Amino acid sequence: MLVMLNYFQEFGKAFLDQLKSLLPGQSNLTDGITELLDFGARFSIRIGSLSIPISDTLISLWIAMILMVILGVWLGYKPKEIPDKKQTVAELLIGALQKLCHNAGLNDKQSQEVVPFVGTVGIYILIANVISIFKLRPPAQNPAFPVALALFDIIYVLFMGFRFVGIKGFWGSISQPMPALVPFKLLDYIIKPVSLAFRLFGNIFGSYILIEFVSLVIPIALPAVLGLWFDLADGIIQALVFVYLTITYVGEIVEGAESAREIKAEKAKAKALKLAAKMNTVESTSAN
């Protein structure tokens, strides 16, 4: 993790050096990006001899967690037989997630187990992204957050995959259509979290740089319009993409295991038919 943070900081410094050469005298943009690349602690909390560093990212994460808990309690408080508006919203959200699970090949029982996790992660990412509307620094601008979230997500995907199909089913999902593809499919489980992390980080980080640049060049009206898109709409899209891909990854394991079972059953059936035909031939020959 520290290696990645150092990499992004060094990359940012090199980027700023090039930017300064292209835009001499434009210190607002470079100063803003320099501040963005500062992932260090703003202050520390001391508990006895222990010092806990507190960064902007950690503060934003705490705020996002508090808001998520408040939203969850509000949506789920005292459910009624005849749903009111907030209960209708909650049920529509759960229904949409269940539909995504069904489309990914999960049955009702599997969907009920997956929905709580993906729903929580989706709302958490959504709130963590859109708090930038209130001029708070979104956690995804720090590469540690999307990397940690992506690693946790892929561990969950593998855990649920083993839970739903077992070790044999998982092996079947990665060994079809031929065992020679197993190394590449295992490599895919390394590439997936990298893709998740860089997609989330790249969109949030890139949008900040774009807004800073537009604010410098066209400071009236346009930054507010673009800010509404990147702070709100793009935050919603990134949360939906993360949720969709998580469900899809679990569904790939389940569907792959089911496909492997079907192929195995077809081979067994073909072998049985071939053996029956052979026995019929032997019996006919003996009778003659």
Order of alpha helices (4+ residues) and beta strands (2+ residues): alpha-alpha-beta-beta-alpha-alpha-alpha-alpha-alpha-alpha-alpha
